[in-house]
Amino acid sequence: MSPRSASVNEELRRRSRERLLLAALELVGERGYEATTLGDIADRAGSARGLVSYYFPGKRQLVQSAVHRLMHRTLEEALEREPLTDDGRERMARAIDAILGLAHDRPVLMRQHMAGLLQGEGFVQCPEQRRLSELLGETIARYGSGNVPSDYPMLRALLMGAVYAALVPGVPMPIPVLRTELFERYGLDWELGIPPDPGAPSRAADTDLSRFFATDDRSTAERSTEGRSAGDRSAGGRPADDRPTGPSDA
């Protein structure tokens, strides 16, 4: 059997990393951080356990990268949904609603994320975190900031504070109240973004996150435009040899 080319190995490595990120989100969302092991994540991803340390220094870094992926893809979807707009105030409203929506829809993941950020290493500097920073920076710039280097950290801090307040066990603040505070801070009309409807039934969180992860030969953008599909990611649908060669499986 001919050895794999460098390009094939690189593609398999990319897919393996994507599957690990997706598996980390799924398992931590289902079981919580402490009850999820790196072995569990590798098994769910269909990867050799030794490959986890090839891509990530440890569980905290893996989970934080996975949540940052969820955050920046959720934010991208909100900013680019129809009708498309270049209006800076509408885009700011969409960004606020997207992040507050994650606190509502993914409380276990977001609570763990906030706790992880308070650990010694703080933010994990990874492509996922950088993309999230880029999107929020672009949002504050389009809003009309005259000093993005100063205004972006403030936006980030306000969003983080709102998520924290929404998720404090025992004394959570209602998301509509937090939304009101943020909208007033940025001078946004309540009707912008996606206003919460008090009379509407509580929506169930979308449990299929696979559109945010390119676990096959399609890009995440292609997966997003297709939306969720039944069979997109079945439990037994991963090829047994879809893993890179090189790192030890030990």
Secondary structure, 3 states (H helix, E strand, C coil): CCCCCHHHHHHHHHHHHHHHHHHHHHHHHHHCCCCCCHHHHHHHHCCCHHHHHHHCCCHHHHHHHHHHHHHHHHHHHHHHCCCCCCCHHHHHHHHHHHHHHHHHHCHHHHHHHHHHHCCCCCCCCCHHHHHHHHHHHHHHHHHCCCCHHHHHHHHHHHHHHHHHHHHCCCCCCCHHHHHHHHHHHCCCCCCCCCCCCCCCCCCCCCCCCHHHCCCCCCCHHHHHHHCCCCCCCCCCCCCCCCCCCCCCCC
